[in-house]
Amino acid sequence: MHRIPVRTANDSYDVVVESGSLEGASRHLQPLIGDRRVFLITDQGAWQHQGARLKKGLEGLDTTVIQMAGGEENKRLKLAESLADQMYAAGADRSACVVAFGGGIVGDVGGFVAAGYMRGVDVVQVPTTLLAQVDAAVGGKTGVNLAEGKNLFGAFHQPRLVLIDPTTLRTLPEREYRAGLFEVIKHGIIKSPSLFELLREKRAAVLAHDPETLEAIIAESVAIKAEVVSKDEREDNLRRILNYGHTLGHALEAETAYARLLHGEAVAFGMVAAARLAESLQLLARDEARSLEDVVLSYGPIPELDGIEAWNLAARIRGDKKTIGGHVHFVLPEKIGSVRVLSDIDHGLIVEAAESALRVFSRGPDVPAPALPESVASDR
């Protein structure tokens, strides 16, 4: 078992990574909630595949199960309102504890409901997808989508506990598993060369769900995020590095109406685009950029990106929640394990990087980065 502490200015909790922990859930929850009522928010897929295990693990606790619709297209305010209505009808009061059981969408929506219900009740995150385990469940970000963009309506609401059982991934569709691996790659690029090398060297073991390798990459990813969140709870500065790949990734999700790609797949595109942008700005060496791209592509594929226009993607980033005061912030790699946050990058370079990444995913990694304009080169 791995127990990873998250200590922010306002909250402290642990992330427990333990195979078989679903069956022992009450052992972890009981000390936190006592005899308070549990309202378990889940979706059909998680409940169908893993619900019996968690139900057994929650024996002895007063638990009400509320199912929600999955899918990014349903991750809207009306869904959160419906869940809150169902909690109220079932008798939930201010002592209620929400358990969000499922993938990243369930965690975001369940956490958002907990943040708002009667001005805030406790939430425990029990993520069942790799993406949720290594990213979405840790850090207290909750929210829903607006038509204009992803997660534009939400709140910071730290959980009381994050309980991760890697064995839940055995029933995860291969595509969703690979989508989660892109977030693991992200953690390696931003802060851990050793994690990046593990992913490069042990690709076969990772894709085969080798238990020891899987627990190692989950625990390392969680430790990286816990360290960052502990220093910057509300994304004032350092936490922005966790958005590597998300600026154009979110734009791609919005451009495709959240219907074509999984979140991790969009992040894969965004990571390559950001690397191409960093290369064009002479922040990232060509060999480092190609190494980064090779690892990202080796864990693909992602869906076809035909019909996507780079200009449209670049235009959408100004509506992203990471754009502050009209300034678009990009997280750009300097080398594997180190990134830098830059703003006010030439719009034409962003378009060229997006176009270059679109070609990479359609033709392979041998597409050159966009040329550095003379006006930019003269400043380097």
Secondary structure as the mmCIF struct_conf table of DSSP 4:
data_model
#
loop_
_struct_conf.conf_type_id
_struct_conf.id
_struct_conf.beg_label_comp_id
_struct_conf.beg_label_asym_id
_struct_conf.beg_label_seq_id
_struct_conf.end_label_comp_id
_struct_conf.end_label_asym_id
_struct_conf.end_label_seq_id
STRN STRN1 HIS A 2 ARG A 7
BEND BEND1 ALA A 9 ASN A 10
STRN STRN2 SER A 12 VAL A 17
TURN_TY1_P TURN_TY1_P1 SER A 19 GLY A 24
HELX_RH_AL_P HELX_RH_AL_P1 ALA A 25 ILE A 33
TURN_TY1_P TURN_TY1_P2 GLY A 34 ASP A 35
STRN STRN3 VAL A 38 ASP A 43
HELX_RH_AL_P HELX_RH_AL_P2 GLN A 44 GLY A 57
TURN_TY1_P TURN_TY1_P3 LEU A 58 GLY A 60
BEND BEND2 LEU A 61 LEU A 61
STRN STRN4 THR A 63 MET A 68
BEND BEND3 GLY A 71 GLY A 71
HELX_RH_3T_P HELX_RH_3T_P1 GLU A 72 ASN A 74
BEND BEND4 ARG A 76 ARG A 76
HELX_RH_AL_P HELX_RH_AL_P3 LEU A 77 ALA A 89
TURN_TY1_P TURN_TY1_P4 ALA A 90 GLY A 91
TURN_TY1_P TURN_TY1_P5 ARG A 94 SER A 95
STRN STRN5 CYS A 97 GLY A 102
BEND BEND5 GLY A 103 GLY A 103
HELX_RH_AL_P HELX_RH_AL_P4 GLY A 104 GLY A 116
HELX_RH_3T_P HELX_RH_3T_P2 TYR A 117 ARG A 119
STRN STRN6 ASP A 122 PRO A 127
BEND BEND6 THR A 129 THR A 129
HELX_RH_AL_P HELX_RH_AL_P5 LEU A 130 LEU A 131
HELX_RH_PI_P HELX_RH_PI_P1 ALA A 132 ALA A 136
TURN_TY1_P TURN_TY1_P6 ALA A 137 ALA A 137
BEND BEND7 VAL A 138 GLY A 139
STRN STRN7 LYS A 141 LEU A 146
TURN_TY1_P TURN_TY1_P7 ALA A 147 GLU A 148
STRN STRN8 GLY A 149 PHE A 156
BEND BEND8 ARG A 160 ARG A 160
STRN STRN9 LEU A 161 ILE A 164
HELX_RH_3T_P HELX_RH_3T_P3 PRO A 166 THR A 171
BEND BEND9 LEU A 172 LEU A 172
HELX_RH_AL_P HELX_RH_AL_P6 GLU A 174 LYS A 191
HELX_RH_AL_P HELX_RH_AL_P7 PRO A 193 GLU A 201
TURN_TY1_P TURN_TY1_P8 LYS A 202 LYS A 202
HELX_RH_AL_P HELX_RH_AL_P8 ARG A 203 LEU A 207
TURN_TY1_P TURN_TY1_P9 ALA A 208 HIS A 209
HELX_RH_AL_P HELX_RH_AL_P9 PRO A 211 LYS A 231
TURN_TY1_P TURN_TY1_P10 GLU A 233 ARG A 234
BEND BEND10 GLU A 235 ASN A 237
HELX_RH_3T_P HELX_RH_3T_P4 LEU A 238 ASN A 243
TURN_TY1_P TURN_TY1_P11 TYR A 244 GLY A 245
HELX_RH_AL_P HELX_RH_AL_P10 HIS A 246 GLU A 255
TURN_TY1_P TURN_TY1_P12 THR A 256 TYR A 258
BEND BEND11 ALA A 259 ARG A 260
HELX_RH_AL_P HELX_RH_AL_P11 HIS A 263 SER A 280
TURN_TY1_P TURN_TY1_P13 LEU A 281 GLN A 282
BEND BEND12 LEU A 283 LEU A 284
HELX_RH_AL_P HELX_RH_AL_P12 ARG A 286 SER A 298
TURN_TY1_P TURN_TY1_P14 TYR A 299 TYR A 299
TURN_TY1_P TURN_TY1_P15 ASP A 306 GLY A 307
HELX_RH_AL_P HELX_RH_AL_P13 ALA A 310 ARG A 316
HELX_RH_3T_P HELX_RH_3T_P5 ILE A 317 GLY A 319
BEND BEND13 ASP A 320 ASP A 320
TURN_TY1_P TURN_TY1_P16 LYS A 321 LYS A 322
STRN STRN10 ILE A 324 ILE A 324
TURN_TY1_P TURN_TY1_P17 GLY A 325 GLY A 326
STRN STRN11 HIS A 327 HIS A 327
HELX_LH_PP_P HELX_LH_PP_P1 VAL A 328 VAL A 328
STRN STRN12 HIS A 329 LYS A 335
TURN_TY1_P TURN_TY1_P18 ILE A 336 GLY A 337
STRN STRN13 SER A 338 SER A 343
BEND BEND14 ASP A 344 ASP A 344
HELX_RH_AL_P HELX_RH_AL_P14 HIS A 347 ARG A 363
TURN_TY1_P TURN_TY1_P19 PRO A 365 ASP A 366
HELX_LH_PP_P HELX_LH_PP_P2 VAL A 367 PRO A 373
HELX_RH_AL_P HELX_RH_AL_P15 GLU A 374 ALA A 377
TURN_TY1_P TURN_TY1_P20 SER A 378 ASP A 379
#
